[in-house]
Amino acid sequence: MTSETLDAATELPAYGAVTRLARKNKPKVSAVVFTGLIQAGDAVLVTAASLLGWLAARRLAGVGLGGGDLMAELVAAWVLLLCLKQLDVYRVSRLVSRATQCRSLAIALMVGAGALELAGTIVRGGAVSPVWIVDWLVLNAVLLGAARLAIAPVCARLSSQGAFARRAALVGATETGLVFASELGSREPTDVEIIGIYDDAPAPGAVARAALPLVGDIGQLIVDAQNGMLDAVVIALPASDASRVAMIGDRLGHLALDVLVAPDLGGAPFRQVGTLGGLPVGLLARRPLGDWQVLQKALFDRVLAALLLVMLAPLLLLLALLVRLDSPGPLLFRQRRIGFGNQPFECLKFRTMYHHMTDALADRQTTRGDPRITRVGKWLRRLSLDELPQLLNVLGGEMSIVGPRPHAPNTKAGDKLFQDTVADYARRHRVKPGITGWAQVNGWRGETSTEREIEQRVLHDLHYIQNWSLGWDFRILVLTAVRLCRDPKAY
């Protein structure tokens, strides 16, 4: 190790104690979701303006309007929205400018008014009343203009705080990495923020010349990603290190972030070419869920978990009473499981074993006729009712309703740990674990006494992750309910 590398290493604790904490506490807002919500809000506003304008013109101004006229107003409203979209107003860099928004809104309103006059003429078979068009224009201008005036300062404040930037880590204190970082920095403004360099073996002299701090090694990168500080990783190593690129990609495989490679890595095993901050990059791995999909699944999980807890409250109280009366010990069994991003969490279940026989580390899997299971526990497990407390894990954000089942660290297939049995096992952790999952409804649940059983479970889990949709979650829930009472592997 060179003296330059040693000097950089001695500075890491200070960087980790101050800068990394600041990065973690910075606000993070998805630009895709933020601008998408503004578009949805505009759709609501123009629809409301059209309805109000129609009612005002019909009742207050005495203009006789029918259902066809209302359709003409709605057509004009959607033309207005389409015009706003074509004027590219739904970008963070444009939302911060009131002047830009007002100019674009004025143009869109004129186009929309023209569309209303044309549609109204077609519907009415003749000239339309100017009062009708003015009402429509004024209402849309007031509602959309007020929204723009309110949004601009909020967007500007979040933008100045770097809340919309994709936070990326650069792997490689090398010439390749320095050139990539320099080129990206020259393309300001950009929606990408490189927070620092990570490398297990920095190139001699590269650290001293880097404009970015050397944050740590790949292990530290994994920790920072698990703490939510990163959205993407750019691997910038020489083409001769293609095998190392693949190795690093494997180490990052369980993380829910984009793994990219710098453009000169022609020999690296990436599958696709894309861009980052306007620069070409190769795609080694993609986040399994996009920003909108993450939001959809989170809302689905939290709302459904809350509803189920309310609806099942009497049943949960009854089950708790039965567990307490059946055998001494706590109502809930708390077990350390491995969840999202390989992070451990405390999974909740109704206790189904005698308290002095519980196995917190899962050193011994449950088998058919297991003497450790209580009388009530036998039926709870048979009907999978022991899993219901995990709805609290879902509300807490540690689990999803549907996803790969979480496993305890010491769970084995035969005499081998799961992670030692299947090479891609850790990739299950790129999404939150679930109460039920695709593997479970296909019969791959319960005891895993052979390597094939865990291989099939992982195969089904990865297939679910790669093809996720909200509709598929509903399908799995229906299949779970159908197979609840006749699953031979529930014991």
N, C-alpha and C positions, 0 to 999 in steps of 0.2 A: 504494500500500500504506500502510495506516495505521501509526501508531507502535505501536499495540497488536500488530498483526500482526508488525512488525519485532521487537518485544520477544519475542514468542513464538518467532519463528524463531531468535533468538539462543540460546534455551534448548534447541533441538532436539538439538544434538550431545551435551549432557550426558544428556538423556533417552535418546538412542539408545545411548550408551556404557554406561549403567547399567541403566535399567529394561528396555529392550528385550532386553538380554542375560539379565536375570533371567527375563523372560517365556519366552524360548526354552528356558531350562534347567529351567523348572518341569515337574513330572511331568504327563503327559497320559494319561488313561484314559477310554475310551469308557464312559459310564454304561450304554448299551444292551448292550454286550458284557459288561461286568462283572456286571450283574444277570442277564443271560441265562445266563452261566456258573454263577451261583449256583443258578438254577432247574434247570439241567441236573444240577448236583451234588446237589440235593435229590432229583431223580428217581432218581439212582443210589443214594443213601442209603436211600430208602424201599423201593426194590426189593430192596436187599441185606437190609434189616431184615425184610422179609416172608419172604424165603427162609430167613434164619437163624431167625426165629420159627417158621416151619413145621417146620424140621428139629429145633429144640429141643423143641417141643411133641410131635413125633412120636417122637423117640428118647430124649430125656432125661426128659420128664414122663410118657411112656407114653400119650399121647393119640393115638388112632388117626386119622391124617389121610391123605387121599388126594389125587389130582391136582386134584379139584374144590375141595378146601379151599384148595389153593395158589392157584387162580384167585380164590377169594373174598378171600384176603389181598391179592392184587395189585389187585383191584377197590377194596378199602379203601384201599390205598396211593395209588391215583390219585385217589380221593375226597379224601384228605388233601391231596394236591398242589393239587387244584382249590380246596379251601377256603383254603389259604394264598394262592393267587392272588387269590381273591375278597376276602380280608382286606387286600390291597394291601401285602403285606410286601416285595415286590420293588421297592422304591424306595430310592434312596440315603438319603433323609432318614429312612427308617424302619429301614434296616439298621444305622444307627449306634447305635440305642437297644436295649440288651439287654432292658430291661423291656418295650418294645413287642413285640419279637420273641418273648419268652417268653410273653406274654399271648396273642398270636396263635397261637403253636404249641400252647398248651394247648387253645384252642378247636378248632383243627384236629384235634388228637389225639382229642378227645371225639367229634367228628363222624365221624372215620375209624373209631373203635372201634364206633360205632353202625352204620356201614356194614358193618363186618366181621361184627358179630352178625347183621345182617339177611341178608347174603349167605351166611353160614355156615348159618343156619337154612334158607334156601332150598335150599342144596346138600345138607345132611344130612337135611332133612325133619324136624327137631326141634331141641331146645335144644342150644346149643354149650357146650363146656367153658370155664369162666372162666379156666383156666390158659392156654388158647390165646390169649384176648384180652389177658390181662395180659402174656404174652410179647411179643405184637405191640406193645402200648403201650410197654413198657419199652424195647425195642430201638429203636423209632422216636424215643422221647423222648431217649434217650442219644445216638444218632447225630446227630439234627437239633439237639439242644440244644448238643452239643459244637461242631458246625459254627457255630452262631450265636455262641457265646462267642468263637470264634476269629476270625470275620469282623468282628464289631462294631468292635474297635479298629483293624483294618486299614482298614476303610471310614471310620472317623472321622478317622484320620490323613490319608488321601488327600483326604477332603472338606475338611479344614481347610487343606490345601495348594492347594485349588482345582483338583485334578486332574480332577474330573468336570465342571467348568463348560465350557460352550461359549464359546469366546473369539471375540468379535465386534469388528469395527472399525466405527466410525461415520463415514460420509462426509458431511461437511457441518458446518462451523462456522457454523451458521445458527440462527435462532430455532426452526425446525422440529427441528433436531438437538438443541438444548438442551432443548426440551420433551420430546422422546422420551427422552433420557438421564435427565432428572429423573424422569419417570414410571416408567421401568424401575427406577431406583434406589429408588423408594418402595415397590416390590413385593418387597422382601427378605422371606424368603430366595428367591433365584431361581437357576436353573441356567445363567444367562448372565452373562458378565463382559465388559463393554465396556472394552477395553484403552486406547482413546484415540480421538482425532478425526483424520481425514485430510482434507485439502482443498487444492486448487490455488489457490483464491481465497477465503480466509475472509472472512465478513461483518464489516464494521467493528464493533468492540465486542464481538462474540460470543466471541472468544478469552478476553478478560479476565474474562468472566462464567462461563465454562465450568468445571465442576467436574472435567472430564477434561483431560488434557494434549493439546496439538496435537502429534501425533507427526511428521507430515510430509505430503507430497503423495501423489497417486495412485501415482506411481512407487515411493515408499517403501512404500506399502501392498502393492504387488505383490511387492516384495522380502520383506517380512515374511510374506506368505502363502506364498511359495516356501520360506521357512525353517521352515514348519510352525507358525507362531505363531497362525494364525487358522483358525476353522471357518466363520465367516460374516461377511458384510459387510452393514451396514444403510445404505442411501443415504437420507439425510434432507435433501432439497432442496425448495425451494418448488415448488408445482405449475406455476408458470410456467417452470421449468427442466426440463420433461419431456424435451426433446431432449438436455440434458446428462446426464440419468439414463440414457438409451439409450446415449449415447457412453461413459459410464463402464462400463456393463454390457458393452459390446463389448470394452473394454480388459481387463476381468476375465474374459473368456470362456474363456481357456485354463486358469484356475485351478480346482482341485477343491474348491470351497466353495460354500455357499449364498449367493446374492446377493439381498437383500431390499430393499424400499423402505418408508419410513415411511407410516403409514396415511392421511395427508392428501394423498397424491399421487394424487388421483383421475384425473388426466390422464396419468399415467405408463404406459408400455407393459408393465405386469406382467400375468402370465397367471393368477395364482391367489392366493387369500387364505389366509394361515395365521397362526400365532402365534409370537412369540419372547419368552420369559419372561413369557407371559401377555398380551402386547400384540399387537394385530392388525398384521400386516405383509403387503405384497404380495410375491409370489414372482417375481423376475425371472429367476433361474437356480437350478437345484438341483444339488447334488453328484451326479455320475453314479453313484457307488456308495455305499450306506449303510455303517454301521459293520460290520455282520455280513458284508456282501458283500466289503468290503475284507479282513476277516480270512479269509474263505473263499478268496479269490483268492490272498492271500499264502501261505497254507498249501499250496494247490494248486501254486503256482509253486515254492516252496522244496523241497517234498518231491519233486515230479516232477523238478526240475533235479538234485537230489542223486542220485536213483535213476538217471537217465540218465547222469550223469557216471561213476557206478560201473560201470554196465552197458556203456557205450561206451568205457571206458578203453583197452582194447586197440586199438580202431579209432582213437581219438584219437592214440595213440602212433604207430600206423602212418602216419596222415596227416601227423603232424608230421615223421616221418622222410622221407617222400616230398617234402614241401615243402623240407626242408633239402637233400636230394640233388639236387633239380631245378634250383635256382638259388641263388646267394648272397643272403644277407639274413636278416632276422629271421623267426621262424616265424609270428608274429602281426602282423597289420596293425591298428594302433590308429587309429581315426578319431573325431574329435569329431562327435557327433550331438546333436540337440535332443530332450530327453526330457520326462519328467513336469514339468508346471508351467513349460514353456519353459526348463528348466534344461539346460545342456549336460552331457554325460558322454562318457566314452571307450568307444566300442563296439569289441568284439573280434571279429576274424575271422582265419581262416587266410589268410596272404598268398597271393594268386592272381596278382599282377602282379610283373614284374621290379622289384626294389627301387628302382632309380633312376627308374622311371616311375610310381611310386605317386602318387596324387592325394589328399592328406589332406583338402582342402577341397571335393572333388567339383566342381571347376570344369568338368570334362569328364566326362560320363556314359559308362558302359561301353556299347559298341555291339557288334553281332554281328561276329565276326572281329576284334575289337580286338587290335592287335599288342602291346599292353602285357601281355596275359595270358600266363602261362607254360603249358607243356604240362600239368603237373599241375593248375595253376589252372583250366584249361579244364574238366576233369572235376569238380573240386571245385565249381565254379559250376554246372555242368550238373546235378549231383545235390544242390545246395544244402548240401553238406557243409562248405563254408567258414564257414557260420553257427554251427556247433556250439560254438565257444568262447564264444558269447554265453550259454551256460548258466552261465558264471561271472558274467556281468552279472546274470543272474536271481538267483543266490545272493547277490550283493552288493546286491540290492534296487533296482538301476537299471532293470531290465527285467522284463517278464512273459514267460511262455511264449507267450501269445496276446495280441495287442493291435495297435494301429497300428504299422506299421514306422517306425523312426526315420530321419530324413533328415539329411544333412549341411547346414550353414547355407547353402552356396552352390549347392545343387541347383536346377536350373531346368527349366521346361517351355517348350520353345522358347527364347526369349531373356528370359523373366521368372522371377524367383524364385518358388518355390512360394507363399510367403506373400503375394506381390503378385498372384498369379493367382486364388486362391480366398479369398473374404472370410472364410469360417469355418475357414480352414486351422488356426489356432492352437487351435481347440477340440479337435483331435485329442490335444492334450497334457494333457487333463484326466484321463487315465489313463496308466499306464506303457506305454511302447512294448513291442512283442512281437517274438519271433523269427519268428512267423508270424501271420497275421491274416485277417479276413474278406475284405478287398480282395485279398489274395494268392491265396486259394483260389478266387476268382471271376475270376482272370485279370488282375487289375490290379497287376502287379508288373513289375520290371525297368525298362527305359529309359522315360522319359516325354518323348517328343519333341513332343507336342502338349498344349495346355491341357486338352483333353477328358480325356486320360488321368489327369492329376492331379485333375481335378474328380471323376471317377468313383472314384478311390482315396479321396479325402476323403469323398465321399458314403457309400461302404461303411464307412469307418472310423467315421463319426459314427453310422451306423445300428447298428453293433456296440456302441458306447459307450452309446447310449440304450436298448438292449435286452439288455444283458449278462446272462448266466446261466452257471453252472458247466457246465450241460449243453451250452450253445452252445460253450464252450471245448473240450469233449471232441469235439464234432462237427467243429470246425475242425481239430483235431489229426488226426482220422481222414481228413478230406478232404486235409490236407497230405500224409499218408503215401500216400494213393491217387494223388495227382497228382505225386508227387515225381519220378518217372522219365519223365514225359511232358508236361513243361511247356515249350511252345515259347518262352516268354519268359525261360527260365533260360539265360543265356550271359554 
